[in-house]
Amino acid sequence: MTIRCTILLFAHLTDAIGQPELSIDLPDTTTLSDAVDTLVQQHDAIAELRNTLAFAVNESYATTDTVLHDGDTIALIPPVSGG
């Protein structure tokens, strides 16, 4: 069985990938870390920023060991600077 998650992209990731949102199909026992691994294989821009990203699942910050469920929305949040 698989689950489908929506991936929200922001800032540089949106520009690099060319769209603000992706959908991804994953095995039903997937963690956030597994999902990011899959995205890294598909998109170099995500691979380049992986170690600096923060993550949210369904609008709450999440750790990489968070188990995902069908219909979850994952946000990849790049570092922000400015003042």
C-alpha positions in Angstrom: 0.0 0.0 0.0 1.2 3.5 -0.7 0.4 7.0 0.6 0.4 10.3 -1.2 1.8 13.4 0.4 1.9 17.0 -0.8 5.3 18.7 -0.6 5.3 22.5 -0.2 8.4 24.3 -1.4 9.5 27.8 -0.5 12.0 30.5 -1.6 15.1 29.1 -3.5 13.5 25.6 -3.7 10.4 27.0 -5.5 12.7 28.8 -8.0 15.1 25.8 -8.5 12.3 23.3 -9.0 10.0 25.6 -10.9 6.9 25.0 -8.9 5.7 25.6 -5.3 4.2 22.2 -4.7 4.8 18.6 -5.6 3.0 15.3 -4.9 4.8 12.2 -4.0 3.8 8.5 -3.5 5.5 6.7 -0.7 5.3 3.3 1.1 2.7 3.4 3.9 5.4 3.1 6.7 7.4 6.0 5.5 9.1 8.5 7.8 9.8 12.1 7.0 13.5 11.2 6.6 12.5 8.5 4.0 10.4 11.0 2.1 13.2 13.6 2.1 15.6 10.8 0.8 13.2 10.2 -2.1 13.0 13.9 -2.9 16.8 14.3 -2.8 17.1 11.5 -5.4 14.7 13.4 -7.6 15.8 17.0 -7.2 19.4 18.3 -6.9 18.2 21.5 -5.3 16.8 19.7 -2.4 20.0 17.6 -2.1 22.1 20.8 -1.9 20.0 22.3 1.0 19.0 19.1 2.8 21.2 19.7 5.9 19.9 23.3 6.3 16.2 22.6 5.9 13.5 22.7 8.6 10.4 20.5 8.2 6.8 20.8 9.0 4.0 18.2 8.6 0.5 19.4 8.5 1.6 22.9 9.6 3.5 21.8 12.7 7.3 21.6 12.9 8.4 17.9 12.7 11.5 15.8 13.2 12.7 13.4 10.6 11.5 10.4 12.5 7.9 11.5 12.1 5.8 8.8 10.5 3.8 10.1 7.5 0.2 9.3 6.7 -1.9 9.5 3.5 -2.8 13.0 2.7 -0.1 14.7 4.8 1.3 18.0 3.7 5.1 18.3 4.2 6.8 21.7 4.1 10.4 22.0 3.3 11.6 25.3 4.9 14.9 26.7 3.8 17.0 28.9 6.1 15.9 32.5 6.2 18.0 35.6 6.7 17.4 39.2 6.7 16.5 41.9 9.1 
